[in-house]
Amino acid sequence: MRLTLLYGGLFLLAGAGLLAITYALVAGGGSESRSVFVGSAVGADGPQLPAVPAGFGAAKPGIAQASGTVIYQQKTPSGAVVDFRAYEGKVNATFKQVSSALRSVTAKANESIAEVKGAQLSTLLTESAIALGIMALASIGLGWLMAGRALRPVRTMSTRARGISERNLHERLSLDGPDDELKELATTFDGLLGRLEAAFESQRRFVANASHELRTPITLERALVEVALADPDPTIDSLRDTCQRVLTASEQQERLIEALLTLARSQRGLESREPVDLHEVTAEVVRAVPSNGLRVDTELGEASATGDPAMIERLVANLVENAVRYNQPDGWITAWTGARDGRPTVEVANAGAPLEDVQLNELLKPFVRANGNGDGNGRAHDGHGLGLGLSIVQAISDAHGARLSMTAPPEGGLRIAVAFPT
């Protein structure tokens, strides 16, 4: 309705402007009133004497004869006599009468022309207003039809979008029609739905995995306590062993909760930014993390980033711990910092069996462990991994606007680089 009223109003304004311009042009076109007869060549004192041709010298007036003729005579250089005559009398009187009659006729003709012109302008204004009204109604009808046709895809998108919720995010608008702005809007909305579906699915998977991971140590603790209570003759050593195993399970549960909290804080984003020296942070992490007998090589150059120091330290620690945990018994680890493509970068690599690209994409998901139980691919799992290390690295990288890249060299192992913004 608003579009229709807009179309009709614009048409009325344009039509009124056109009508005003047309009326002004027609009304002003005959404003210069011209007499039918300009006037007489006879003066108030009688006919004007004709001018003497050049070369004849000064004219000398002659005498007035009885016939009313005044004669001018002049001799030419050759001796001939030229007469100039002007006639008065009846001719002059008759001419005055004719001139007066013509002036009267001219006045009446001008009055008639003005009356006809006024009637024509009135008729033009009336008929143009009627035509404008008819066309305005037609334009409103056509505007209604065109607005409905133009907004039909919007109605379709609105109806389909209203029926999409978290339970059916797999549905799409799938708008048909020409490749115009509305089709582009529908495609953009479908892309948004796809990202939302992936985010919801990831969240569901995360909750399910977190519940499973939290349930495992709790179940183990309960089982250990029940076994100890069911023993009719418990000893101090058996109770001590049970308590030690419960404490170990509790520590694992504590690490899992801490990792989940770190992941949640990382996904929430940054509250403040400070300068962080990647060289210093990486050196401290490498000194603090046990290498378990692996060869550790470092090449730490100057690299300064901005962000949350605690989060960046957690990122580097996760990279180093992951490289130590998922390695070969006689493997190695390398840590590198510096500038790459103008961006401060930290990179950690380790040894191992070759990985496929599909495995690389899965490693960033929560609770996914590469070769976690020694499945014959050259990596061993020590039982202490939570499967959240690289997920936290990804979340911290996203929070800092950093670019995370993973490559699996053909000879084996994994190389992970995080390039922070300049």
C-alpha positions as CSV (number, residue, x, y, z in Angstrom):
1,M,0.0,0.0,0.0
2,R,2.8,2.4,0.8
3,L,4.5,1.7,-2.5
4,T,1.2,2.2,-4.3
5,L,0.6,5.6,-2.6
6,L,4.2,6.6,-3.3
7,Y,3.8,5.7,-7.0
8,G,0.4,7.6,-7.2
9,G,1.7,10.7,-5.4
10,L,4.8,10.9,-7.6
11,F,2.7,10.6,-10.7
12,L,0.3,13.3,-9.5
13,L,3.2,15.7,-8.7
14,A,4.8,15.0,-12.1
15,G,1.4,15.4,-13.9
16,A,0.6,18.7,-12.0
17,G,4.0,20.1,-12.9
18,L,3.6,19.2,-16.5
19,L,0.1,20.7,-16.6
20,A,1.4,23.9,-15.0
21,I,4.2,24.2,-17.5
22,T,1.9,23.5,-20.5
23,Y,-0.6,26.1,-19.2
24,A,2.1,28.8,-18.8
25,L,3.5,28.2,-22.2
26,V,0.1,28.3,-23.9
27,A,-1.0,31.4,-21.9
28,G,2.2,33.3,-22.6
29,G,2.4,32.4,-26.2
30,G,-0.1,35.1,-27.4
31,S,0.7,37.8,-24.8
32,E,2.2,40.1,-27.4
33,S,-0.9,41.8,-28.9
34,R,-0.4,43.0,-32.4
35,S,-2.9,45.2,-34.2
36,V,-4.3,43.9,-37.5
37,F,-3.4,47.3,-39.0
38,V,-0.4,49.1,-37.7
39,G,-1.6,52.5,-38.8
40,S,-1.7,55.1,-41.7
41,A,1.2,56.7,-43.4
42,V,-0.7,60.0,-43.5
43,G,0.2,62.4,-40.7
44,A,-2.2,64.6,-38.8
45,D,-1.3,67.6,-41.0
46,G,-1.8,65.8,-44.3
47,P,0.4,63.6,-46.5
48,Q,4.1,63.7,-46.0
49,L,6.1,65.0,-49.0
50,P,8.3,62.4,-50.6
51,A,12.0,62.8,-50.0
52,V,14.1,64.5,-52.8
53,P,16.4,62.0,-54.5
54,A,20.0,62.5,-53.8
55,G,22.0,64.4,-56.3
56,F,19.3,66.9,-57.2
57,G,20.3,69.6,-54.7
58,A,17.9,71.5,-52.5
59,A,14.3,71.4,-53.5
60,K,12.5,74.7,-54.1
61,P,8.8,74.8,-53.3
62,G,6.5,75.9,-56.1
63,I,3.1,77.6,-55.9
64,A,-0.2,76.2,-54.7
65,Q,-2.5,75.8,-57.6
66,A,-6.3,75.8,-57.6
67,S,-6.4,72.0,-57.7
68,G,-4.6,71.8,-54.3
69,T,-1.3,70.6,-55.8
70,V,2.0,71.8,-54.4
71,I,4.8,71.4,-56.9
72,Y,8.5,71.1,-56.3
73,Q,10.8,71.6,-59.3
74,Q,14.5,70.8,-59.6
75,K,16.8,70.7,-62.5
76,T,19.1,67.8,-63.0
77,P,22.8,68.2,-64.0
78,S,21.8,67.5,-67.5
79,G,19.3,70.3,-67.6
80,A,16.1,68.3,-67.3
81,V,13.3,69.5,-64.9
82,V,11.9,67.0,-62.3
83,D,8.5,67.6,-60.6
84,F,7.6,66.2,-57.1
85,R,3.9,66.3,-56.4
86,A,1.8,65.5,-53.3
87,Y,-1.9,65.4,-53.5
88,E,-4.3,66.5,-50.9
89,G,-8.0,67.1,-50.7
90,K,-10.5,64.3,-51.2
91,V,-7.8,61.5,-51.4
92,N,-6.5,62.6,-48.0
93,A,-9.9,62.8,-46.4
94,T,-10.9,59.4,-47.8
95,F,-7.7,57.9,-46.5
96,K,-8.4,59.2,-43.0
97,Q,-11.9,57.7,-43.0
98,V,-10.6,54.3,-44.1
99,S,-7.8,54.4,-41.4
100,S,-10.4,55.2,-38.7
101,A,-12.6,52.3,-39.8
102,L,-9.6,49.9,-39.8
103,R,-8.7,50.9,-36.3
104,S,-12.2,50.1,-35.1
105,V,-12.2,46.7,-36.8
106,T,-8.8,46.0,-35.3
107,A,-10.0,46.7,-31.8
108,K,-13.0,44.4,-32.2
109,A,-10.8,41.7,-33.7
110,N,-8.4,41.9,-30.8
111,E,-11.3,41.6,-28.3
112,S,-12.6,38.6,-30.1
113,I,-9.2,37.0,-30.2
114,A,-8.8,37.5,-26.4
115,E,-12.2,36.0,-25.7
116,V,-11.4,32.9,-27.9
117,K,-8.0,32.5,-26.2
118,G,-9.5,32.6,-22.7
119,A,-12.1,30.0,-23.6
120,Q,-9.4,27.8,-25.1
121,L,-7.2,28.1,-22.0
122,S,-10.2,27.2,-19.8
123,T,-11.1,24.2,-21.9
124,L,-7.4,23.1,-21.9
125,L,-7.2,23.4,-18.1
126,T,-10.4,21.5,-17.5
127,E,-9.7,18.7,-20.0
128,S,-6.1,18.3,-18.8
129,A,-7.3,18.0,-15.1
130,I,-9.8,15.3,-16.1
131,A,-7.1,13.5,-18.0
132,L,-4.7,13.8,-15.1
133,G,-7.3,12.4,-12.7
134,I,-8.0,9.4,-15.0
135,M,-4.3,8.7,-15.4
136,A,-3.8,9.1,-11.6
137,L,-6.4,6.4,-11.0
138,A,-4.8,4.2,-13.7
139,S,-1.3,4.7,-12.2
140,I,-2.5,3.8,-8.7
141,G,-4.0,0.5,-10.1
142,L,-0.8,-0.3,-12.1
143,G,1.3,0.7,-9.0
144,W,-0.7,-1.7,-6.9
145,L,-0.1,-4.5,-9.4
146,M,3.6,-3.8,-9.9
147,A,4.2,-3.4,-6.2
148,G,2.5,-6.7,-5.4
149,R,4.5,-8.4,-8.2
150,A,7.8,-6.8,-7.0
151,L,7.2,-7.7,-3.3
152,R,6.0,-11.2,-4.0
153,P,9.5,-12.7,-3.4
154,V,9.8,-10.7,-0.2
155,R,6.5,-12.3,1.0
156,T,7.8,-15.7,0.0
157,M,11.1,-15.2,1.9
158,S,9.2,-13.9,5.0
159,T,6.8,-16.9,5.0
160,R,9.6,-19.4,4.7
161,A,11.9,-17.7,7.2
162,R,9.1,-17.6,9.7
163,G,8.9,-21.4,9.5
164,I,12.6,-21.9,10.2
165,S,13.7,-22.5,13.8
166,E,16.6,-24.3,15.6
167,R,14.9,-27.6,14.8
168,N,14.9,-27.2,11.0
169,L,17.9,-25.1,10.2
170,H,18.6,-27.4,7.3
171,E,15.8,-25.8,5.3
172,R,16.6,-22.9,2.9
173,L,14.7,-20.1,1.3
174,S,15.7,-21.4,-2.2
175,L,14.1,-18.3,-4.0
176,D,13.5,-18.7,-7.7
177,G,13.5,-15.9,-10.2
178,P,15.9,-13.5,-11.9
179,D,19.3,-12.9,-10.6
180,D,18.5,-9.5,-9.0
181,E,18.9,-7.9,-5.6
182,L,16.1,-10.0,-4.0
183,K,17.7,-13.2,-5.2
184,E,21.1,-12.0,-3.8
185,L,19.4,-11.3,-0.5
186,A,17.9,-14.8,-0.4
187,T,21.2,-16.3,-1.2
188,T,22.9,-14.3,1.5
189,F,20.2,-15.4,4.0
190,D,20.7,-19.1,2.9
191,G,24.4,-18.7,3.6
192,L,23.6,-17.3,7.0
193,L,21.3,-20.3,7.7
194,G,24.1,-22.6,6.7
195,R,26.5,-21.0,9.1
196,L,23.9,-21.1,11.9
197,E,23.2,-24.7,11.2
198,A,27.0,-25.5,11.5
199,A,27.3,-23.5,14.7
200,F,24.2,-25.2,16.3
201,E,25.5,-28.6,15.3
202,S,28.9,-27.8,16.7
203,Q,27.3,-26.6,19.9
204,R,25.2,-29.8,20.2
205,R,28.2,-31.9,19.5
206,F,30.3,-30.0,22.0
207,V,27.6,-30.3,24.8
208,A,27.3,-34.0,24.1
209,N,31.0,-34.6,24.2
210,A,31.5,-32.4,27.2
211,S,28.8,-34.4,29.0
212,H,30.4,-37.6,28.1
213,E,33.9,-36.4,29.1
214,L,32.6,-35.1,32.4
215,R,30.6,-38.3,33.1
216,T,33.6,-40.6,32.6
217,P,35.7,-39.4,35.6
218,I,32.6,-39.1,37.8
219,T,31.6,-42.7,36.9
220,L,35.1,-43.9,37.6
221,E,35.2,-42.1,41.0
222,R,31.9,-43.6,42.0
223,A,32.9,-47.0,40.9
224,L,36.2,-46.8,42.9
225,V,34.3,-45.7,46.0
226,E,31.7,-48.4,45.7
227,V,34.3,-51.1,45.3
228,A,36.1,-49.8,48.4
229,L,32.9,-49.7,50.4
230,A,32.0,-53.2,49.2
231,D,35.2,-54.7,50.4
232,P,34.4,-56.5,53.7
233,D,38.1,-56.4,54.9
234,P,39.6,-53.2,53.5
235,T,43.2,-52.4,54.3
236,I,45.0,-49.1,54.6
237,D,46.9,-49.9,51.4
238,S,43.7,-50.6,49.4
239,L,42.0,-47.6,50.8
240,R,45.0,-45.4,50.0
241,D,45.2,-46.9,46.5
242,T,41.5,-46.1,46.0
243,C,41.9,-42.6,47.3
244,Q,44.9,-42.1,45.0
245,R,42.9,-43.2,41.9
246,V,39.9,-41.0,42.9
247,L,42.3,-38.1,43.3
248,T,43.7,-38.8,39.8
249,A,40.2,-38.9,38.3
250,S,39.4,-35.7,40.1
251,E,42.5,-34.0,38.7
252,Q,41.5,-35.1,35.2
253,Q,38.0,-33.7,35.8
254,E,39.5,-30.5,37.1
255,R,41.7,-30.1,34.0
256,L,38.7,-30.8,31.8
257,I,36.5,-28.1,33.5
258,E,39.4,-25.6,33.3
259,A,39.8,-26.3,29.6
260,L,36.1,-25.9,29.0
261,L,36.2,-22.5,30.9
262,T,39.2,-21.4,28.8
263,L,37.5,-22.4,25.6
264,A,34.3,-20.5,26.7
265,R,36.4,-17.4,27.6
266,S,38.2,-17.5,24.3
267,Q,35.0,-17.8,22.3
268,R,33.6,-14.8,24.2
269,G,36.3,-12.5,22.7
270,L,38.8,-10.0,24.2
271,E,38.1,-7.5,26.9
272,S,41.4,-5.6,26.5
273,R,44.6,-5.7,24.4
274,E,48.2,-5.3,25.6
275,P,51.5,-5.7,23.8
276,V,52.8,-9.3,24.0
277,D,56.3,-10.4,23.2
278,L,55.9,-13.8,21.4
279,H,59.6,-14.4,21.7
280,E,59.5,-14.2,25.5
281,V,56.3,-16.1,25.9
282,T,57.4,-19.0,23.7
283,A,60.8,-19.2,25.5
284,E,59.1,-19.4,28.9
285,V,56.5,-22.0,27.7
286,V,59.3,-24.2,26.2
287,R,61.2,-24.1,29.5
288,A,58.1,-24.9,31.6
289,V,56.6,-27.8,29.6
290,P,58.3,-31.1,30.1
291,S,59.7,-32.5,26.9
292,N,59.5,-36.2,27.9
293,G,63.0,-36.8,26.4
294,L,62.1,-35.3,23.0
295,R,64.6,-33.1,21.2
296,V,63.5,-29.5,21.4
297,D,64.9,-27.0,18.9
298,T,64.1,-23.3,19.1
299,E,64.6,-20.4,16.7
300,L,63.0,-17.5,18.4
301,G,63.1,-14.1,16.6
302,E,61.6,-10.8,17.5
303,A,57.8,-10.8,17.2
304,S,55.5,-8.5,19.1
305,A,51.7,-8.9,19.0
306,T,48.8,-7.2,20.8
307,G,46.1,-9.1,22.7
308,D,45.4,-10.8,26.0
309,P,48.7,-12.0,27.5
310,A,47.2,-14.9,29.4
311,M,45.3,-16.2,26.4
312,I,48.3,-16.0,24.1
313,E,50.4,-17.8,26.7
314,R,47.7,-20.5,26.9
315,L,47.7,-20.8,23.0
316,V,51.5,-21.3,22.9
317,A,51.3,-23.8,25.8
318,N,48.6,-25.8,24.1
319,L,50.7,-25.9,20.9
320,V,53.8,-27.2,22.8
321,E,51.9,-29.6,25.0
322,N,50.1,-31.0,21.9
323,A,53.4,-31.4,20.1
324,V,54.9,-33.3,23.1
325,R,51.8,-35.4,23.8
326,Y,51.2,-36.6,20.2
327,N,54.7,-37.5,19.1
328,Q,57.0,-40.5,18.5
329,P,59.2,-41.8,21.3
330,D,62.4,-40.6,19.6
331,G,60.7,-37.6,18.0
332,W,61.5,-33.9,18.0
333,I,59.9,-30.5,18.5
334,T,60.7,-27.2,16.9
335,A,59.4,-23.8,18.1
336,W,59.8,-20.7,15.9
337,T,58.8,-17.0,16.3
338,G,59.3,-14.1,13.9
339,A,57.7,-12.0,11.2
340,R,56.1,-13.8,8.2
341,D,54.4,-11.7,5.5
342,G,54.7,-8.8,7.9
343,R,52.7,-10.5,10.6
344,P,54.1,-11.6,14.0
345,T,53.9,-15.4,14.0
346,V,54.5,-18.3,16.3
347,E,55.0,-21.8,14.8
348,V,55.3,-25.2,16.5
349,A,56.1,-28.5,14.6
350,N,56.7,-32.1,15.7
351,A,57.5,-35.5,14.3
352,G,55.0,-38.2,13.5
353,A,53.4,-40.3,10.8
354,P,51.8,-38.6,7.8
355,L,48.3,-37.1,8.2
356,E,45.6,-36.6,5.7
357,D,43.8,-33.4,5.0
358,V,40.6,-34.8,6.4
359,Q,42.3,-35.4,9.7
360,L,43.6,-31.9,9.8
361,N,40.1,-30.4,9.5
362,E,38.9,-32.7,12.3
363,L,41.6,-31.8,14.7
364,L,40.2,-28.4,15.4
365,K,36.9,-29.8,16.6
366,P,36.4,-30.2,20.4
367,F,37.1,-33.7,21.9
368,V,38.7,-35.0,18.7
369,R,42.0,-36.7,19.2
370,A,44.3,-37.6,16.4
371,N,45.5,-41.2,16.8
372,G,44.5,-40.9,20.4
373,N,44.7,-44.6,21.3
374,G,47.6,-45.6,19.2
375,D,45.7,-46.8,16.2
376,G,48.8,-47.8,14.3
377,N,49.6,-44.5,12.5
378,G,52.8,-43.7,14.5
379,R,51.3,-41.5,17.2
380,A,50.7,-42.5,20.8
381,H,48.3,-41.1,23.3
382,D,49.3,-41.0,27.0
383,G,45.8,-41.0,28.3
384,H,45.9,-37.4,29.6
385,G,44.7,-35.6,26.5
386,L,41.3,-34.0,26.6
387,G,40.9,-33.3,22.9
388,L,40.4,-29.6,23.6
389,G,43.9,-28.3,23.0
390,L,43.6,-27.3,19.3
391,S,40.0,-26.2,19.8
392,I,41.2,-23.7,22.4
393,V,44.0,-22.6,20.0
394,Q,41.5,-22.0,17.3
395,A,39.2,-20.0,19.6
396,I,42.0,-17.8,20.9
397,S,43.2,-17.2,17.4
398,D,39.8,-16.2,16.3
399,A,39.4,-13.9,19.3
400,H,42.7,-12.1,18.3
401,G,41.9,-12.0,14.6
402,A,44.9,-14.3,14.0
403,R,45.3,-16.7,11.1
404,L,45.8,-20.3,12.0
405,S,47.3,-22.7,9.5
406,M,48.1,-26.4,9.8
407,T,50.2,-28.4,7.3
408,A,51.2,-32.0,7.4
409,P,54.6,-32.5,5.7
410,P,54.9,-35.6,3.5
411,E,57.6,-37.0,5.8
412,G,55.1,-36.9,8.7
413,G,54.4,-34.7,11.7
414,L,52.3,-31.6,12.1
415,R,53.2,-28.0,11.7
416,I,50.9,-25.3,13.2
417,A,51.5,-21.6,12.7
418,V,49.5,-18.7,14.2
419,A,50.0,-15.3,12.5
420,F,48.7,-12.4,14.5
421,P,47.5,-9.2,13.0
422,T,50.1,-6.5,12.4
